[in-house]
Amino acid sequence: MSETNKRCKECMKYAKTAIRAHAKAVGNEDEELEIQVRDLLADLMHLCKIKGVDFEYNLRSAKNHFTEECLDHK
């Protein structure tokens, strides 16, 4: 397994931890992953709006990081 693939799998574990914690906090542990992701993103958008953080900028930045981290992960 390449170092890039290892990094992608490591990042996936971090994301799963965040999703599980949020799902437990809001009580949607039995929902599909897609719904859990959507709900977490929506709550992050609320947080960013209240705290004056540019969510869209950070989403674009995250997409760029993802692309760079997983260039050879196909």
Secondary structure, DSSP 8 states (H G I E B T S, - for coil): --HHHHHHHHHHHHHHHHHHHHHHHHT-TTS-HHHHHHHHHHHHHHHHHHHT--HHHHHHHHHHHHHHHTTT--
